[in-house]
Amino acid sequence: MPAKNPRISAVVDPGLLKWLQTKAGQEGISVSLIVRDILMKMRTEEEEQYWATEGEERMRNFRPSDALDHDDVWNSP
């Protein structure tokens, strides 16, 4: 029976495996779910860092004279 979600394989050192197994045991979930949660957290952190950098860049380049006011945006014909 095929798996519902795609699978990946990773090679880890024995110390990391032991830590993952311990953490999985403490949380009552599988090692696979621990790894998935860590990857999802890293993805979220990278996205947040990307958008923070984008926002800072936009603030550096922002000119109030280029901004649109409320009426320009919502009441245009």
N, CA, C and O atoms as CSV, one atom per row, in Angstrom:
chain,resi,resn,atom,element,x,y,z
A,1,MET,N,N,0.843,-1.175,0.000
A,1,MET,CA,C,0.000,0.000,0.000
A,1,MET,C,C,0.892,1.243,0.000
A,1,MET,O,O,1.757,1.376,0.866
A,2,PRO,N,N,0.697,2.151,-0.951
A,2,PRO,CA,C,1.539,3.336,-1.010
A,2,PRO,C,C,1.279,4.276,0.171
A,2,PRO,O,O,0.181,4.334,0.724
A,3,ALA,N,N,2.326,4.999,0.526
A,3,ALA,CA,C,2.221,5.952,1.635
A,3,ALA,C,C,1.410,7.170,1.215
A,3,ALA,O,O,1.418,7.564,0.049
A,4,LYS,N,N,0.713,7.757,2.173
A,4,LYS,CA,C,-0.098,8.937,1.904
A,4,LYS,C,C,0.780,10.141,1.588
A,4,LYS,O,O,0.470,10.912,0.679
A,5,ASN,N,N,1.856,10.308,2.320
A,5,ASN,CA,C,2.779,11.436,2.130
A,5,ASN,C,C,4.116,10.936,1.592
A,5,ASN,O,O,4.503,9.795,1.846
A,6,PRO,N,N,4.820,11.789,0.850
A,6,PRO,CA,C,6.151,11.394,0.363
A,6,PRO,C,C,7.099,11.091,1.524
A,6,PRO,O,O,6.966,11.647,2.614
A,7,ARG,N,N,8.031,10.225,1.275
A,7,ARG,CA,C,9.015,9.817,2.284
A,7,ARG,C,C,10.400,10.283,1.858
A,7,ARG,O,O,10.697,10.396,0.669
A,8,ILE,N,N,11.243,10.551,2.855
A,8,ILE,CA,C,12.646,10.848,2.602
A,8,ILE,C,C,13.493,9.992,3.534
A,8,ILE,O,O,13.000,9.469,4.533
A,9,SER,N,N,14.747,9.858,3.202
A,9,SER,CA,C,15.667,9.095,4.024
A,9,SER,C,C,16.824,10.007,4.404
A,9,SER,O,O,17.308,10.785,3.581
A,10,ALA,N,N,17.260,9.908,5.643
A,10,ALA,CA,C,18.365,10.741,6.106
A,10,ALA,C,C,19.356,9.881,6.885
A,10,ALA,O,O,18.974,8.942,7.582
A,11,VAL,N,N,20.615,10.216,6.753
A,11,VAL,CA,C,21.673,9.541,7.502
A,11,VAL,C,C,22.088,10.455,8.642
A,11,VAL,O,O,22.423,11.618,8.417
A,12,VAL,N,N,22.069,9.933,9.873
A,12,VAL,CA,C,22.455,10.719,11.050
A,12,VAL,C,C,23.490,9.949,11.858
A,12,VAL,O,O,23.604,8.728,11.757
A,13,ASP,N,N,24.238,10.693,12.658
A,13,ASP,CA,C,25.225,10.023,13.500
A,13,ASP,C,C,24.515,9.410,14.715
A,13,ASP,O,O,23.389,9.790,15.038
A,14,PRO,N,N,25.178,8.465,15.382
A,14,PRO,CA,C,24.531,7.767,16.505
A,14,PRO,C,C,24.060,8.700,17.631
A,14,PRO,O,O,23.022,8.457,18.246
A,15,GLY,N,N,24.822,9.757,17.895
A,15,GLY,CA,C,24.428,10.685,18.956
A,15,GLY,C,C,23.139,11.420,18.618
A,15,GLY,O,O,22.280,11.610,19.479
A,16,LEU,N,N,23.012,11.827,17.378
A,16,LEU,CA,C,21.799,12.517,16.953
A,16,LEU,C,C,20.609,11.561,16.969
A,16,LEU,O,O,19.512,11.945,17.377
A,17,LEU,N,N,20.814,10.336,16.534
A,17,LEU,CA,C,19.741,9.346,16.568
A,17,LEU,C,C,19.263,9.122,18.000
A,17,LEU,O,O,18.061,9.052,18.256
A,18,LYS,N,N,20.196,9.012,18.914
A,18,LYS,CA,C,19.843,8.809,20.329
A,18,LYS,C,C,19.013,9.981,20.838
A,18,LYS,O,O,18.017,9.784,21.535
A,19,TRP,N,N,19.421,11.206,20.490
A,19,TRP,CA,C,18.679,12.395,20.914
A,19,TRP,C,C,17.270,12.388,20.319
A,19,TRP,O,O,16.295,12.666,21.017
A,20,LEU,N,N,17.168,12.066,19.013
A,20,LEU,CA,C,15.856,12.011,18.366
A,20,LEU,C,C,14.956,10.956,19.009
A,20,LEU,O,O,13.767,11.196,19.220
A,21,GLN,N,N,15.517,9.801,19.315
A,21,GLN,CA,C,14.742,8.741,19.943
A,21,GLN,C,C,14.284,9.145,21.341
A,21,GLN,O,O,13.147,8.874,21.726
A,22,THR,N,N,15.164,9.792,22.098
A,22,THR,CA,C,14.811,10.262,23.436
A,22,THR,C,C,13.690,11.294,23.363
A,22,THR,O,O,12.713,11.220,24.107
A,23,LYS,N,N,13.844,12.251,22.460
A,23,LYS,CA,C,12.827,13.303,22.301
A,23,LYS,C,C,11.502,12.693,21.868
A,23,LYS,O,O,10.449,13.082,22.373
A,24,ALA,N,N,11.539,11.750,20.947
A,24,ALA,CA,C,10.316,11.090,20.494
A,24,ALA,C,C,9.642,10.356,21.654
A,24,ALA,O,O,8.421,10.410,21.806
A,25,GLY,N,N,10.434,9.679,22.459
A,25,GLY,CA,C,9.889,8.978,23.622
A,25,GLY,C,C,9.254,9.933,24.615
A,25,GLY,O,O,8.187,9.647,25.158
A,26,GLN,N,N,9.901,11.067,24.859
A,26,GLN,CA,C,9.360,12.062,25.791
A,26,GLN,C,C,8.033,12.637,25.300
A,26,GLN,O,O,7.134,12.907,26.096
A,27,GLU,N,N,7.918,12.822,23.995
A,27,GLU,CA,C,6.717,13.437,23.433
A,27,GLU,C,C,5.670,12.411,23.011
A,27,GLU,O,O,4.548,12.769,22.651
A,28,GLY,N,N,6.043,11.143,23.057
A,28,GLY,CA,C,5.093,10.095,22.718
A,28,GLY,C,C,4.747,10.028,21.237
A,28,GLY,O,O,3.644,9.628,20.866
A,29,ILE,N,N,5.694,10.421,20.398
A,29,ILE,CA,C,5.480,10.362,18.947
A,29,ILE,C,C,6.686,9.696,18.293
A,29,ILE,O,O,7.686,9.421,18.957
A,30,SER,N,N,6.592,9.443,17.023
A,30,SER,CA,C,7.673,8.753,16.315
A,30,SER,C,C,8.845,9.681,16.018
A,30,SER,O,O,8.706,10.904,16.015
A,31,VAL,N,N,9.991,9.079,15.771
A,31,VAL,CA,C,11.176,9.835,15.349
A,31,VAL,C,C,10.869,10.585,14.056
A,31,VAL,O,O,11.300,11.724,13.876
A,32,SER,N,N,10.126,9.947,13.164
A,32,SER,CA,C,9.753,10.572,11.899
A,32,SER,C,C,8.991,11.879,12.138
A,32,SER,O,O,9.250,12.878,11.468
A,33,LEU,N,N,8.061,11.874,13.085
A,33,LEU,CA,C,7.298,13.093,13.376
A,33,LEU,C,C,8.171,14.160,14.041
A,33,LEU,O,O,7.974,15.353,13.808
A,34,ILE,N,N,9.123,13.744,14.856
A,34,ILE,CA,C,10.056,14.708,15.462
A,34,ILE,C,C,10.848,15.400,14.358
A,34,ILE,O,O,10.972,16.625,14.354
A,35,VAL,N,N,11.383,14.618,13.421
A,35,VAL,CA,C,12.166,15.183,12.323
A,35,VAL,C,C,11.291,16.095,11.467
A,35,VAL,O,O,11.719,17.182,11.079
A,36,ARG,N,N,10.068,15.658,11.172
A,36,ARG,CA,C,9.148,16.490,10.390
A,36,ARG,C,C,8.897,17.828,11.088
A,36,ARG,O,O,8.927,18.880,10.449
A,37,ASP,N,N,8.652,17.785,12.399
A,37,ASP,CA,C,8.386,19.017,13.148
A,37,ASP,C,C,9.597,19.948,13.141
A,37,ASP,O,O,9.445,21.164,13.023
A,38,ILE,N,N,10.788,19.388,13.267
A,38,ILE,CA,C,12.011,20.200,13.228
A,38,ILE,C,C,12.164,20.850,11.855
A,38,ILE,O,O,12.494,22.033,11.764
A,39,LEU,N,N,11.927,20.093,10.793
A,39,LEU,CA,C,12.033,20.646,9.443
A,39,LEU,C,C,10.990,21.739,9.205
A,39,LEU,O,O,11.295,22.766,8.598
A,40,MET,N,N,9.779,21.526,9.672
A,40,MET,CA,C,8.742,22.544,9.506
A,40,MET,C,C,9.098,23.823,10.270
A,40,MET,O,O,8.861,24.929,9.785
A,41,LYS,N,N,9.667,23.662,11.467
A,41,LYS,CA,C,10.072,24.832,12.252
A,41,LYS,C,C,11.180,25.599,11.535
A,41,LYS,O,O,11.155,26.829,11.484
A,42,MET,N,N,12.144,24.879,10.986
A,42,MET,CA,C,13.232,25.531,10.251
A,42,MET,C,C,12.697,26.271,9.031
A,42,MET,O,O,13.133,27.383,8.733
A,43,ARG,N,N,11.757,25.658,8.333
A,43,ARG,CA,C,11.158,26.302,7.166
A,43,ARG,C,C,10.464,27.599,7.569
A,43,ARG,O,O,10.617,28.623,6.904
A,44,THR,N,N,9.703,27.552,8.654
A,44,THR,CA,C,9.012,28.746,9.146
A,44,THR,C,C,10.006,29.830,9.518
A,44,THR,O,O,9.808,30.996,9.177
A,45,GLU,N,N,11.074,29.459,10.214
A,45,GLU,CA,C,12.084,30.445,10.617
A,45,GLU,C,C,12.769,31.070,9.406
A,45,GLU,O,O,13.035,32.272,9.399
A,46,GLU,N,N,13.056,30.269,8.385
A,46,GLU,CA,C,13.664,30.809,7.166
A,46,GLU,C,C,12.719,31.758,6.450
A,46,GLU,O,O,13.143,32.802,5.956
A,47,GLU,N,N,11.439,31.404,6.390
A,47,GLU,CA,C,10.451,32.289,5.761
A,47,GLU,C,C,10.333,33.602,6.517
A,47,GLU,O,O,10.272,34.670,5.907
A,48,GLU,N,N,10.301,33.527,7.847
A,48,GLU,CA,C,10.205,34.741,8.658
A,48,GLU,C,C,11.426,35.630,8.445
A,48,GLU,O,O,11.301,36.851,8.354
A,49,GLN,N,N,12.603,35.018,8.368
A,49,GLN,CA,C,13.823,35.789,8.136
A,49,GLN,C,C,13.790,36.429,6.759
A,49,GLN,O,O,14.191,37.582,6.605
A,50,TYR,N,N,13.322,35.704,5.760
A,50,TYR,CA,C,13.226,36.247,4.405
A,50,TYR,C,C,12.323,37.476,4.393
A,50,TYR,O,O,12.701,38.523,3.867
A,51,TRP,N,N,11.125,37.348,4.977
A,51,TRP,CA,C,10.183,38.470,4.933
A,51,TRP,C,C,10.640,39.634,5.801
A,51,TRP,O,O,10.339,40.784,5.482
A,52,ALA,N,N,11.355,39.371,6.884
A,52,ALA,CA,C,11.911,40.460,7.691
A,52,ALA,C,C,12.940,41.236,6.874
A,52,ALA,O,O,12.965,42.466,6.910
A,53,THR,N,N,13.788,40.519,6.138
A,53,THR,CA,C,14.787,41.159,5.288
A,53,THR,C,C,14.114,41.950,4.172
A,53,THR,O,O,14.516,43.075,3.874
A,54,GLU,N,N,13.084,41.359,3.551
A,54,GLU,CA,C,12.341,42.062,2.503
A,54,GLU,C,C,11.706,43.335,3.047
A,54,GLU,O,O,11.752,44.383,2.402
A,55,GLY,N,N,11.111,43.243,4.237
A,55,GLY,CA,C,10.476,44.407,4.847
A,55,GLY,C,C,11.473,45.510,5.146
A,55,GLY,O,O,11.190,46.687,4.921
A,56,GLU,N,N,12.635,45.135,5.652
A,56,GLU,CA,C,13.674,46.124,5.941
A,56,GLU,C,C,14.128,46.810,4.653
A,56,GLU,O,O,14.338,48.023,4.629
A,57,GLU,N,N,14.276,46.030,3.590
A,57,GLU,CA,C,14.679,46.592,2.300
A,57,GLU,C,C,13.619,47.549,1.771
A,57,GLU,O,O,13.948,48.616,1.253
A,58,ARG,N,N,12.369,47.180,1.894
A,58,ARG,CA,C,11.285,48.066,1.450
A,58,ARG,C,C,11.260,49.353,2.263
A,58,ARG,O,O,11.032,50.431,1.714
A,59,MET,N,N,11.492,49.245,3.555
A,59,MET,CA,C,11.506,50.452,4.398
A,59,MET,C,C,12.665,51.372,4.013
A,59,MET,O,O,12.510,52.594,4.033
A,60,ARG,N,N,13.807,50.815,3.668
A,60,ARG,CA,C,14.955,51.632,3.258
A,60,ARG,C,C,14.668,52.377,1.954
A,60,ARG,O,O,15.120,53.506,1.759
A,61,ASN,N,N,13.916,51.738,1.073
A,61,ASN,CA,C,13.664,52.312,-0.245
A,61,ASN,C,C,12.327,53.039,-0.352
A,61,ASN,O,O,11.986,53.551,-1.418
A,62,PHE,N,N,11.567,53.088,0.740
A,62,PHE,CA,C,10.235,53.692,0.696
A,62,PHE,C,C,10.319,55.207,0.575
A,62,PHE,O,O,11.071,55.873,1.287
A,63,ARG,N,N,9.513,55.732,-0.363
A,63,ARG,CA,C,9.391,57.190,-0.498
A,63,ARG,C,C,7.923,57.535,-0.295
A,63,ARG,O,O,7.073,57.054,-1.043
A,64,PRO,N,N,7.606,58.357,0.700
A,64,PRO,CA,C,6.203,58.701,0.945
A,64,PRO,C,C,5.507,59.275,-0.291
A,64,PRO,O,O,4.298,59.112,-0.450
A,65,SER,N,N,6.246,59.932,-1.148
A,65,SER,CA,C,5.635,60.516,-2.342
A,65,SER,C,C,5.112,59.449,-3.308
A,65,SER,O,O,4.253,59.741,-4.141
A,66,ASP,N,N,5.616,58.225,-3.209
A,66,ASP,CA,C,5.153,57.132,-4.070
A,66,ASP,C,C,3.954,56.384,-3.486
A,66,ASP,O,O,3.334,55.572,-4.173
A,67,ALA,N,N,3.626,56.654,-2.228
A,67,ALA,CA,C,2.551,55.924,-1.560
A,67,ALA,C,C,1.188,56.341,-2.108
A,67,ALA,O,O,0.984,57.490,-2.500
A,68,LEU,N,N,0.269,55.389,-2.126
A,68,LEU,CA,C,-1.107,55.663,-2.529
A,68,LEU,C,C,-1.947,55.864,-1.274
A,68,LEU,O,O,-1.746,55.180,-0.270
A,69,ASP,N,N,-2.892,56.806,-1.332
A,69,ASP,CA,C,-3.755,56.965,-0.179
A,69,ASP,C,C,-4.978,56.060,-0.333
A,69,ASP,O,O,-5.157,55.421,-1.370
A,70,HIS,N,N,-5.799,56.010,0.684
A,70,HIS,CA,C,-6.948,55.114,0.736
A,70,HIS,C,C,-7.866,55.303,-0.485
A,70,HIS,O,O,-8.252,54.331,-1.133
A,71,ASP,N,N,-8.201,56.531,-0.781
A,71,ASP,CA,C,-9.103,56.784,-1.897
A,71,ASP,C,C,-8.516,56.349,-3.240
A,71,ASP,O,O,-9.239,55.850,-4.102
A,72,ASP,N,N,-7.216,56.536,-3.415
A,72,ASP,CA,C,-6.563,56.100,-4.653
A,72,ASP,C,C,-6.694,54.588,-4.852
A,72,ASP,O,O,-6.840,54.112,-5.977
A,73,VAL,N,N,-6.643,53.860,-3.773
A,73,VAL,CA,C,-6.674,52.406,-3.860
A,73,VAL,C,C,-8.091,51.875,-3.983
A,73,VAL,O,O,-8.357,51.018,-4.826
A,74,TRP,N,N,-9.007,52.369,-3.156
A,74,TRP,CA,C,-10.338,51.766,-3.069
A,74,TRP,C,C,-11.430,52.465,-3.890
A,74,TRP,O,O,-12.477,51.870,-4.143
A,75,ASN,N,N,-11.206,53.700,-4.305
A,75,ASN,CA,C,-12.241,54.429,-5.033
A,75,ASN,C,C,-11.859,54.727,-6.468
A,75,ASN,O,O,-12.417,55.633,-7.087
A,76,SER,N,N,-10.920,53.978,-6.996
A,76,SER,CA,C,-10.535,54.235,-8.376
A,76,SER,C,C,-11.604,53.688,-9.320
A,76,SER,O,O,-12.225,52.664,-9.035
A,77,PRO,N,N,-11.818,54.383,-10.461
A,77,PRO,CA,C,-12.867,53.948,-11.406
A,77,PRO,C,C,-12.552,52.633,-12.089
A,77,PRO,O,O,-13.342,52.155,-12.902
